[in-house]
């Protein structure tokens, strides 16, 4: 059961965007194949139900091979970046940090936490004293509190963009604070990184619901009546997942590893996603 706040925001806040999304599937009944960038176990019940109407196949996660099955040696990235990542800084900074000690923060290419939310998050990071790597786009650096970057140089690094897969696969990263865009969620699942979910709009609230209540790989932060997640809430979640890992945090880490193993199995030779791709290619030939 989904609460109204857990539905995609396009269903109630952005009716024009809702029409755009729905229109994309207006001719789905005529499709020979319907592919999903997930692996079967992730949403088995939904896949089975949709398979009654369409020729549905799961072919994911379509994460570069180096980070999962390692069958394609040079398949290291997607080959496309909306922004230029600072690879050297992003990968050298976590090195030497204790295992699972760094909070990686990114709100993706389009979502923005805004000035008030950025201030609350910045305060939470300072007060916990946790190591952090925070992606803040150049257009949004003015949202940060004055002198925040200078005051946290010993504990954190703020960059305008970074190679996310490489960061998430680093041993020092113990938590991914994300807006819950589905690509980011899928990468966290594939690499076994616990998630601190801070959704903003579109499908993100629904993805956050699944992160906490369905897949059990993270914690959703709850905003107050003004729509802002306060620093105390963020601090409690960081403690549970990184600095003072409790029973819930241990269970989340266990679940994260379980889904990582299932993702790898799906795309590895003979896995369900691998078989589905082979079947499609065979049909074409």
Steps between C-alpha positions, in 0.01 A plus 500: 500500500639837394420822683436811291845631592656181361343529155694651209447876526395514133174334604388788719731799471599505133197398286667611175799276569263217594343526154843488338598184692174321430509593130835321463321170553195565283613246238660242729245237396660496158854436628660162431725534804490708818840530672561611858834613638460292815567141596207264552531451876483874562133521396399142427131545584462805274692333215284187522180709493610709200611186317132404472450793261834562329817316409693635798870433552738623771844579361665689785666639681674659202795608711842484328639149517812590701280578802294179487580184304839623363444306176579800276838633606481851351136567586572756775243777456187601313696707250297812574532775763262796533773679696876455508599295806806577710623141496838559662368687804198273545704182502810616689308659789323184628823301485637437846167562671372210716274245340133604486575838661412746221157640418469563127238765416353575160163630386558412137506718192162672537375487861602771746459502880462882514657751738326402825542127446866545403558692823341227711703232326822700535436547873433129545827410330698746715339390825546127439860545395457228240716477189304612194530549126226737383416572137377859472453630148671832423162669462404393854814574703345830608244289693769385742549687829778760503846349560359144514755362253794670676384385845465135401811436292632243749183292489344564162539573134252699290522447123285612208472150351664161537514149353221352711554131429868522591418685821226258604730205441769645730542305827494818710145593393252376759187692404347670197281802579295533183196667348395146394504543126460148368841483332667592829286249689589226254870580534480487880321164479756364254798607711358408841505851651245587774278795412387808688196599294407867461253512208397828340256441213376281208552127569741561788250471792386162366860384457573609858203294623648193331848573635379487859191279510536260206870443434621595848820667380464836669315757706261770381536838664169666588453873435317724744175686429694757300643231274855520635699214649659637815859446610407285801319253275795483261743455790300209640499325163873553445566356845291191424669434166859621552626632831314294761361210299214334686294189433298673230818621333648150506183357345508765228863415419410131485212569263720724285748217449215259420367721221851562369553125466163456327578783257833343408341158459235641266748651251766232530520223242184290519322747728142600430580841351782348296265233365236757410751703298623185325141404417432842347818489291415148380157622387655785307743265325 
